[in-house]
Structure formats: C-alpha cells, structure tokens
Amino acid sequence: MENLIGLLVVAPLLGAAVLLCGGRRLDRGGPWIGTLFAAVSFAIGVVLFAALLGRDADDRTLDATAFSWVPVGGFRADVGFHLDQLSMTFVLLITGVGTLIHLYSVGYMAHDERRRRFFGYLNLFLAAMLLLVVADNYLLLYVGWEGVGLASYLLIGFWQHKPSAATAAKKAFLVNRVGDMGLSIAIMLMFTTFGTFAFGPVLERATEAGEGKLTAVGLMLLLAACGKSAQVPLQSWLGDAMEGPTPVSALIHAATMVTAGVYLITRSGAIFNAAPDAQTAVVTVGAVTLLFGAIVGCAKDDIKKALAGSTMSQIGYMILAAGLGPIGYVFAIMHLVTHGFFKAGLFLGAGSVMHGMNDEVDMRRYGGLRTYMPVTFVTFGLGYLAIIGFPGLSGFFSKDKIIEAAFAKGGTEGWILGGAALLGAAITAYYMTRVMLMTFFGEKRWQPDAQGELPHPHESPRTMTIPMVVLAFGSVFAGGLFSINDTFLKWLEPVTGHAEGHSPVSALTVTAATMVVLVIGVAIAWAQYGRRPVPVTAPRGSLLTRAARRDLLQDDFNHVVLVRGGEHLTRSLVYVDHSLVDGVVNGTAASVGGLSGRMRKLQNGYARSYAVSMFGGAAVLIAATLLMRAV
C-alpha cells in the first residue's frame, strides 16, 4: 500500500505530461484523457482510504520513501510520503472534487481550441496539490506549494488573449511570492533550530525550542498561509483570479489551493500550540478576513466575484478555527471539507448560468432563470442553503461548531471571536440570498450581448449537470454524516488532537443565535432584492457599498503603501547612492585629479622654471636654518 502513495501524484503528473507534450493529435480526446488520469488518482485514494480504515485508530499511517533527493554530507533530503488521517482527508477531497471538475470542464470547455492544454494544466495542478498534502517534510511540501502557484498562474491566465486575465495571473503569482518567502524563511528557521525539516522530528521537538523562535516560525507559516488562502493582508489576488475559466475558480477557490494554508497551519499545530502569540495572530487574521470577505461579497454584481468574496470569508472561518488550537483543528478541517462540496457546487452552478447566458457575469442582467435551468437552480439552491447554515445541511454542522469553539476560547477574546463569527454568519446569509434572488428570481433583466443578441438560457449538458448533482448531495449530507457519533472528530483526533473548551454559552444557545442572525440576513436581502425590482445598472450606493465594490480599497492601499512607497524608497536610495556614495567616490577622484593637474603644471620642460624653483627651495631652506639658530 505504501507504494501506492507515490502513484497518487504520478497519475495526474503523467496525465499532464501526456497532454502537454502529445501535440494536436490529442486535441479531440485530450479532455477525457485528463479526466481519466484524475479519476485514476481518486480510485487510488479510495483504495488507500480503505487500507487506513482497516487499521487501528492509532496506527492509521503509511510512510514511503521514493528516493534520496539531496544527500550532501550531513544534510539529507528525501522524497518521502506520509499518509495519515489528515492528508487522507485532503487526498479524497482533492481527487474527488477535482475529478468532478474535470468532468464538468469537458462540457464547459467543449468549444475552446486549447482545451487539451487546459486539461494538462488541471492535471498539473492536481499533482502539485497532492504532493503538497502527502509530503513527509516541509521541503518537499514547499515543492508542491510552488507547483500549485505555477499551475494556478497558468490556469488563471489561460485566456491570455484577454489583458485582464494576463494581469490577474501575474497579480496572483506576485502576491503569492510574498507568502512563499514566509514559508521559505520558516523552513530555514526549522533547520537551524532542529537540524531537520521532516514533520515527525520538528513537531515532536517543538516544545524544546524557545518560544521566541517558535513564534517567528509560526508567524512565517501564517504569512505563507495568508498568501495561498487569500487572507488579509495578502487577499487582493482572489477577486481578480475570477478572470480564469469557471472550472478553475471551482478548483482553486473551493477544494484545493485556498485550503493549502489551512492544511499548513493544522499540520504545524504543535508549533502553534507552543507559540501563543503566533496563535493569537492566526485567530486575528481569520476573524478580520471572515468579515472582510463577507462585506466585499455583499457589493459585487459579478456572480463569480461575489462567490470569491464568500470563499475569502469561509476560509477566514477555517483559519480562525485553526488558530484556536486543539479546540478548533478538527472543526477547521470539517468546514474545509463541507465547504469543498457546496462552494464547488456554487461555482459550477455559476458557470452553468454563464453558459446559458452568453457568458454574462452581471447578476443585474439575470433574473427569472429558475424555470429555464431547473437542475442548476436546485443544485445551486442546495449549495446556497448549505453555506448559510440552514438546519440539517452541511454548513449548519460545520460552521456552528466553529462558532461554538470561538466562544469556548473564553474571556474577552472568546466573546470577540464568537461575536465576529456570528456577525459573519448574518452577512453570509445576506449576500448569498442576494445572489440567489438576483440570479433565479424576479423579472427577466436580460440584455443583448456584444453582438446584439439576447441570451437564450437553457440547461447545461449532462457532463456539467452530473458533477453539480453529486456536489449537491455532498452539500446536503456530508455535514450530517460527519457529525453522527462524532465520526469526523474521531477520525482526525489521533493526528490533530482535540480538547473540549469551556464555553460561556451552551451549544443550544449558539445554534439559536445562529438561526436568528440567519433569518435577519435573509430578511434584509429579501426586502432589498425580493420585494423590489432590481435595476439593471447598479445605484450609486452608500460610502461603504462603494468601498466594498472596490474590495474595501485593498488595491488602493497596496498601490499607495507598497507601489508608491516602494517607488519613493527606490528614489530615495538612488538619491543617496548618487549624492552620498557616488559623491564621496567621485569627489575624491575629482580632488586627486585636480591636484595632480595643478602639480603637473610645475613640470613644464623649461630650464629657467626649474632654476627658479631650485633657487626658491634653497632660499626657503636657508631661511629655515637661520630661523632655527635664532630660536
């Protein structure tokens, strides 16, 4: 079974190689080849999952070393794989949802001339993400981490003929490089502290290191997580990444890339448990981001960007839970899995709507689509109910647990974090109800496209609707299945640990409060978008609305503080270099040159000048001698 772990990564990697190097002869069958390799990886994951289930709860670990990667003296880095309950959860999510997205893409990208290359990039992305979660050391994890960044760059900018897509890909790549520097520095600190970067020794000896060193490592890991998971302050790339094809949005923003930061923090739990200041930074980032993303999602008329704001907010919930330590690790991963189902379903539903509306993304130009696209309406609606936490659906079980864990933190911090999570739930209900009403209800507000043709909405082909139906089942039933007899908690507890907190409010009170804020959010959205006609053009809106439309001025802040600040810093350094450094060097050279030039004039080649010089010198010597005698 250990040998199968490597095949998890090799299968989609081989698919990427075949599709990217196979040439145009694979254009017709390329999409199905890519889907097949993804399905093979999923099948291997299922076999490995069955193998782990057959073991005792404390012995569900598989390790395999492929080869020695960098053996240099006392330094040794292996390509090794580690499969336990945590990585197994990610493997099933990545390959399962990834295969469904591949299948969906067969229909969605059917008319794209470069679809073979697109599926090659999808396979490459799966391979990099799988390497990230099954690596047994931080250095190999870093390889997968960078591979995910490269593949996301290629996928976001796939339609590179659009300047906006090329710019968005470059922006995502550059912002993620900032976070990647954090991971690089963290790995260096681990090696200097522990002499290794393998998970086992590092996490087992975490308590032996000084708290200051562990805090530094934790903060650098958090910086890395902020980049990949689009958390404040490195969240600016996420909305622009919607320029990629919709299956890319579903793959990156639902089950894979944006969850990498949550995996990194949870996997490194022992480091954060021993560094309280780093944990505080994690929960702060999570709380701020869940509100930031929710507010941004309220003002977007682009259906994909509204869902992108939602992703930012939901990942904020996961980061918040992961920062709570052993109380929240399990719930962070549980919400990550349920979110993978309903958010992937929502993105695929948005793509289905766009497919039937001539690629229109403005929800103000939708309306009344429920009767034209019944399967999309039902599956999207179930995802909507799941994400707002409707009782009995997946989001209800996972998000409520995070809110309970936040209150269980205790003290003033617990009340602040729990209050932020509750407020986020209310805003989530509002903006998702807004999306639902503007898209599927109300009067038709369809507008002619660039060619002057009105859209003719219709249901998508089965290759697109079947994955949406499967994900809808996950949106409905996954949370409940995980909660029966604490199944998910017992599954992950041997890896993440779990500690019961002492909450100042009961679980029943938290549930009741969540339901109240849910109803309030839905009611406000209904009053604004259900009872009144939705204008085709967006009204001016309040100051907060205008700021939210511009992503709460995050790009403006980055431009003023980072771009302009960098420009001023660069100009200042250039001035100092020219005026001070070069000034001293050039001034010294000029002084020596001037002095040598004046002295050179004394050597003019005329004997009379030399005679006068000798006479003058002799006179000076005689005068000096007489003066010394007189003294």
N, C-alpha and C positions, 0 to 999 in steps of 0.2 A: 504493500500500500504506500510506503514511503516514496517509492519510485514514481507513483502517480502524481505526486505534488508538483514535480517539475513539468509534467505534461499539461497541467493546468495553464501554465504560462506559455509553454511551447506551442500548444494548439492554435491560439489566436495569433501568436507571433508568426507561425508558419503560414497562416492564412494571409496575414499582412504581406509577407514576402512573396507569396504566390500572386496575389492581386496586384501588387505594386511593380513586380518585375515580369509579370506574364504577358504584358503587351495587350494590344487591342483585340486579339483573338478571344480574350476572356470578357469582353465588354458585355456580351449578352448574358452569360451565366455567372458573371462576377458577383452580383448581389446574393445569389443563392449559395455560392461558394463561401462567401464571407459569413453568411448566416449559419451554414453548416459547421464551420470551424468554431463559431461561438457556441452552438448547440453541443458540440463535442466537449468543449470545456465545461459546460454546465453538467453534462452527463458524468464527466469525471468527478465534478464537485459532489454530485449526488452519491456516487459510489463511496467517496471519502467520508461524506457525512454519515452514511450507513455504517462505515467502519468505526467511526468515533462513537456512534451510539451503542455499538456492541461492546464498548469498554466501560469500566467503572468510571464514575463521575470524576474521580481524582486522577485518572490515568488517560484522559482523552487528549493525548498529544502525540503528534507524529513529527519526527525530525529527519531530515535528509540533507546530505552534503553532496553537491554535484561535482565540484572541483575546487582546488585551491586557487584563488583568484590572484592575490598579490602576496606571495611569500618572499619577504625581504629581511634577512637577518632574524631579529627577534619579533619583527612585525609580520602578522599573518592575517589575511582577509580571505574568507571563504565565500563561495556562492552556496549558501545553505538555506534551507527552507524550514519553517516552523509552522505547523498547523495545529491550532488548538481551537477551543470553542469560539473565541473572539474572531480569529482570522477565518474560521469556517463560516461564521455568520456573514462576513463580508464576501467571501467567495460565492456563496449561494445567491446573495443579493446582486452582486456584480454580474455574474454569469447568467442568472435567471432573467433579471430585468434587461440586461444587455442583449440577450438573445431575442427577447420580445421587441426591443427597439430595432434590432437588425431586421426582424420580420416586417415591422411597420415600415421601415425605410425602403423595403422592396417596392411597396406601393407608392410611398411618398416621393421617392427619387426616380420613379419609373421613366420619366421623360428627360432626366438630366444626362447630358452626353458624357459626363465624367463620373458616372455613378460607380464604376469599378474602382476608381481611386478613392472615392468616398468610403466604400466598404473596406478598403485596405486601411484607411486611417482609423475607422471604427475598430477593426481588429487590433491595430497597433495600440489604440487606447486601452482596450480590454487587457492586453498583455501587460502593459505598463502598470495598470491599476492592480492587477493580480499579483505582479511581482512586489508591489508596494506592501500588500497585506500579508503575503506569505513569507517575506524575507525574515531571516532569523537574526539580523543585525541591522543597526542603523545605517551603516554604509551602503548595504545593498538596498535598503529601503530608500535611501537617497537616489539611487539609480532609477528605481521605479517612480519616485517623486518627480524627477526631472523628465522621465519619459512621458508621464502624464501631462506635464507642462508643454512638451513639444507637440504631443498629439492634439491637445486642446487648441494650440496655436494653429495647427493645420486645419482642424475642423471648424473653428470659429471663422477663420478666413477662407473657408472653402470656396465661397463665391467671391473670389478675389477681384473679379471684374467690377465689383461694387467698392468704391473708395471707403465707404463706411465700414464694410466688412474687413477690409485690409487694416484699417485703422483700429478697429475693435480687437482684432487678433494681436496686433502689436502692443496695444494697451494692456491686454490680459497678460501677455508674455512679460512685459517690463514690470508690471506691478507684482507679478508672482516672483520675479527675480529678487525683489526686496525680501519677501518672506523666505525664499530659498537661502539667502545669506544667513538668516536666523538659524535654519536647520544646519547649515554648514558649520557655523560657529558652535552650535550646541554639540555637534559630533566631535569637534576638536576639543572642546572642554571635557567631554566624556572621556576621550582617550587620554588626555593629560591627567585626569583625576583617577580613572580606574584602570588605565592601561589596555582597554579593550572597548569595543563598541557593540559587542554581542548583547542581545536583550537579557539573557539569563544573568551573567555576572554583573552587568550595570544595575539592573533592577534589584538584585539580591543584596548588593552592597551599597545601595543608595543612602541608607541611614548612616553609613560610616563616613561619608563626606561631610564637609562643613556646610552649614545652612546657606551661607553666602554663595558658595559655589553652586549648590543645587538651585538656588533662586535664579542665578544667572542662566543656568541650563534651562530651567523651566520657562523663563521669560523668552529665551531664544526659540524654544519649541513653540511657545504661544505665537511669536511673530510668524513662524513658518505656518502655523495653523490659520492665522488671520489671512495670509496670502491665498492659500488654496481654498479655504472655506469662505472667502469673501466676508470677513468680519472687520468691523471698524478697528483700525483706520485704513485697511487695505481692501475695501469693498468696492471701489469705484469701477472695477472692470466688469462686474457681473451684469449690470443692465446692458452695457454695450455689447456683451457677448451674445445677445439675442439676435445679432446680425447673422449668425450661423444658421444652417438649416434646422428646422424644428426638432428632428430626432437628436441633433447634437445638444440642444437645450435640455431635452429629456434625459439624455445620458449624463451630461456634465452636471446639471443642476438638480438631479433627483437622487440618484443612487451611487454615484461614483466620485467624481473629482471633488465636489464641495464637501463630501463627507470625509475626505482624507485627513483634514485637520482634527476632526472628532476622533478618528481612529488613532492618530498620533498622540493626542493627549491621554486617551484612555489606555493605550498600550504603555505609556510612560507614567501610569498612575502612581507607581512607587516614588518617583521623583517628585511629583507634585504633592503627594501626601507628606513628604518630609520637608516641603518648602511652602509654608503657609502664605507667605507674601505672593508667591507665584500663583497659588490657588486663588487668592483674592483678585489678582489681575485677570485671571481666566473668567471668574463669575462676573466681574465688572464688564469685560468685553462682551460676554454673552448677553447680559441684561441690556446694555446700551444698543447692541446690534439688533436684538429682537424687536425693540421699539423703533429703531431707525428704519429697518426694512419694512415694518408694518406701515409706518407713516408714508414712506415712499410708495408702497403698493396702493395706497388709498387714492393717489392722484394721477396714476398712469392710465391713459386711454388705450395704449398699445397692450393687447392682451398678453403677449409674452413678457413684456416688461413688468406688468402687474404681477405675473407669476414669479418673475425674477425677484421682485421685492419680497414676495412671500417666502421664497427659498431662503433669502438672506435672513429673514425673521425666524423661520423654523430652525435653521442651523444655529441661530443665536440661542434658541431654547436648548439645543443639544450641548452647545459649548457651556451654557450656564449650568446644566446638569452635570457635565463632566468636571466643572470646577468645584462642585460640591463635595468631591471626593467619593469615598466608598458609598455614601448615601445615594449618589446620583449616577455612577458609572453605568449601571445596568439600564436605568431608565433613559439615559442619553442614547445608548445603542438601540434600545427598543423603539424609541421615537424615530431614530435614524432609519430603521427597517420599515416601519409603517409609513413614514414619510416617503421612502423609496417607492412604495406602491402608489399612494394617492397623488404624489407630485408628478411621478412619471405619467400616470393616467391623465392628469390635468394638462400637462404639456402636450401629450399626444392628442388629447381632445382639442386643444387649441390649434394644433397642426391640422386636424381634420376639418375644423371650422375654416381655417385659412384655405385649405384645399378646395372647399366648396364655395369660397367667396373670392376667387381670383386673387389669392394671396393678400387680401386686405387684412390688416392687423388692428385697425382702429375700431374699437368696440362701439364707438358712437355711430358707426356705419353698419352695424349688425342689426339685431332686433328680430324677434319672432322666429328664430331658427329651430325651435324645438319640434315643430311639425315637419320640417324639411329634413332634419337629421336626427331621427329618434334614437338611434344607437349611441351616437355621440352625446346627445342630450342626457340620456340615462347614465352612461358611464361617467361623463363629466360631472353630473349632478351627484353621483355617489362619492366621487373624489372630493367634491365641494363639501358635502356633509361630513366626510371623514376629517378634513383639515380643520373645520371649525369646531370639531369635538362633539358632534351630535351623538347622543347617548346610544351605545351599542356598537358604534363603528370604531375603526382602528384608532383614529386620532383621539377619541374620548379616553381610551385606556392608557395611551402613552403620554399624552400631554398633561393629563390630570396628575399622573404620577410625578412629573417634573415639578408641577406647581406645588404639590404636597411636599416634595423633597426640598424645595426652596424655602417654604415656611418652616420645615424641620431644621433648617440651619440654625434657628434660634436667635434670640436677641433682636436688636435693631436691624442687623444685617438680614436676618430671615424675613422680617416684615417688609423691608425694602425690596428684596429679591422676589418674594411672593407677590407683592403688590405689582411689581413690574410685569411678572409673568401673567397675572390676571388681566392687567390692562392690555397686554399684548393679545390675549385671547379675545377681548372685546373688539379690538381693532381688526383682528383676523376675521372675525365674523362679519364685520362691516365691509372690508374691501373684497372679500370673496363673494359675499351676497351681491355686491355691486357688479362684480364680473359676471355673475350668473344672470342677473336681471338684464344687464345691458346686452348680453350676447343672445340669450334664448327667449326672453320675454319682451313684452311691449310691441309697439308697432314696427313695421319694417322701415329701416332707415338706409336702405341700400343705395349706393351711389355708383355712377359709371366709373370704370377703371380708366387707365391712361389711354386705352384705345377707344374709349367712349362706349364700352359695352357694359350693360348691367349684369351683375353676377346671377348665376342660376344655381343656388345652393342645392346640394344633393349629398346623399350619404356616401361615405368613402368606401373603397373596395375592401374585401374581406381581409386582405393582408394587413390592412390598417385597423379594421374594427376588432379582429380577433385579439390582438395584443391589448387593446383598450378594455375588452370584456374581461380578460384574465386579470389585468391590473385592478379592475373594479372589484373583482372577488377578493383580492388582497386588501383593498381599501375597506371592505366591509368586515371581513372575518379575521384578518391577521391579528389585530389587537386582542380580540376576544380569545382566540386560541392561545396566544402567548400568556394571557392572564389566568387561564384555567389552572388551578393548583400552583400558581406562580411558576409555570413551566419555563418561561424565558429567564426568570431570575435564577432558578436552579441550574439552568443550562450554563449561564455565564458566570455565576458566582465563584466557581473554582479559579477563574482567571482574574476577574475584576475585583472580587471580594464584595461584600455588602454589609452595611451597618445601618441599623434602624435609628432614625433620628427621633427626637422628642419634640413633636410639633405642638405649637401653642393652640392650634386649631385641629379639629378632627377631620378625617378624610371625608366624612359626610358633609361637613361644613364647606370644605374646599370644593367638592362636587356641586353643592348647591350654589355657591358663589360663582363658579364657572358657568353654570347654566343661566344664572341671572345676567351675567355680562354678555353671554352669547345671545340671549334674547334681545338685550338692549342694542347690541351691534347690528343684528339682523333687522330690528325695527327701524333704526335710523336709516339704514340703507334702503329699506322698503319705502320709507317716507320720501326719500330723495329721488329714487330711481324706479320705484314700482308704481307709485300713485301719480306721478307726473310724467309727461312726455320728456324723453331725453333729447336735448338739442344735438344736431349733427356736428356743430362746432362747439368746442369747449368754452364755457363762460370764463371771464377773467379770474374769478375766484378770489379767495382771501390771500393774505400775505403768506400764510403757512401753506396753502394749496399751491401757490406759485413757486414757493421754495421746494416743495415736495416734487413738483413736476421736473424740477432741475436737480433731483436727487439730493435735496436739502443742501444744495450748493457745494457738494463734495468736490466736484471738478473745479469750481471756482476757488475753493480753499486750496486744493492741490496746486492750481496754477499760481495763486498769489504766494503761497508759503514755499512750495517746492520749486516750481518752474522759475517764477520771478526771483524768489530767494536764491535759487541756485545761480541764476544769471548775475545777480548783484554780487554774490560771493565770488563768482568767477572773475567778474570785472575788477573787484577789489584785489584779488590775488594777482591778476595781471598787472594792475597798477603798482602794487607793492614790488612785484618782480621787476618791472621796468624801472621804477623810480628808485627803489632802495637797493635791491640786489644788483641789478644791472647798473644802477647809478654808481654804486661803490666800485664795481669792477671797471666799468667804462671810465669813471672819473680817475681812478688810479692809473689806468693806461694812458689817459689823456695827459695827466700831470707828468708822468715819466716821459711821454713823447715830447711834451712842450719843453721840459728841462733839457732833454737830450738835444732838441733842436737849437736851443739857445747856446748850449755848450759847444755844439758843432760849429757855430759861427766863429768861435775862437780859433778854430783850425782852418784859416783861410788861405794858407800857402805863401804868404808874403813874409820875407825875412825881417823887414822893418817892424812888422807887428810882433814877431817873436822876440826881437831885440828889446822892444819897448816892454813886453811882458816880463822878460828876464830882468830888465832894469827895475821895473816896478816891484818884482818879487824880492830882488836884492835890497831895495830901499826899505821894504817892509821888514825884512829880517834884521837889517842894521838898526832900524828904529826900535824894534822889539828888544834887541840886545842892549841898547843904551838905556831903554826904559827899565829893564830888569836890573842893571847895575845901579841905577839911581835909587831904586827901591831897596 
